[in-house]
């Protein structure tokens, strides 16, 4: 059946302004409606949502407005024969820039100076502490849209970039590719390790005490992927004991990060509130992707970013 309606579930409001998102579908040749939890669906409906709902399985096609669709039960979608798509492919610039911002700050202490600024303190760090990114090695784990964007930007800053991916196929800007089974070798010589892989059974807890031990003591961990990739307790221990030098984290095991987390208080840690893709044009990027998939759906072409 072809689509008659595109339902924008109110949970999109978690990430983007609802009204602007509706407007971004101006001129689409199906009806566009903002819907809440009392809605019912049939196969002529498409749904775009931030959160999953069981009733979405009655629709014809469901789009997760996030790249990480781990909250959606892909098996249930397969079983119901309902297409599920995600929003990967659009976060390269936004999350790539955030990762570069983290690295620049960690290297040049912007976060430390800002902390001291609050105290009106003219801070003088140890001579050895600040460094340039140029010439430092970055290991990017997961070379999809975000990982590749981080690699390109780091390369442009003169960094040496290596990466971890499941296929050996080369990636521009990445001088050496390691297999996921060689993760500890891949990170051993890196000054920065950036996580950009999805949360899957395979990646869950991939950064554990052994991996942190394998990292240099002057290395920094960057997580712009998903919290569960990191065993947070081991990370906190490594940060407190100086096994690694610091971290910049956009994602956490529990979000929002609980006020009791020691991560808030560590000077060598930058905490950001899972806003890696948050910019003033995020709704437009998602809408463009969804519009293209509406077009494809109507003419029977395969959908972009189909994950179930
Ligand atoms: P993507 O699908 O383009 O890239 C993910 C890459 O990881 C793929 O190339 C995949 O092959 C690879 N991969 C999977 N398992 C791996 C493993 N075990 N080892 C190494 N590589 C592995 O997705 P993307 O748009 O680059 O996003 C990546 C992840 O980042 C998302 O799944 C999401 O969880 C997260 N994300 C976070 C934010 C944020 O706001 N911080 C925003 C968007 C996405």
Boltz pocket constraint, residues with backbone or C-beta under 6 A from the ligand:
constraints:
  - pocket:
      binder: B
      contacts: [[A, 67], [A, 68], [A, 69], [A, 87], [A, 88], [A, 89], [A, 90], [A, 91], [A, 92], [A, 95], [A, 141], [A, 142], [A, 143], [A, 144], [A, 145], [A, 146], [A, 147], [A, 164], [A, 165], [A, 166], [A, 180], [A, 196], [A, 197], [A, 198], [A, 199], [A, 200], [A, 202], [A, 203], [A, 223], [A, 224], [A, 225], [A, 226], [A, 250], [A, 251], [A, 274], [A, 275], [A, 276], [A, 277], [A, 278]]
      max_distance: 6.0
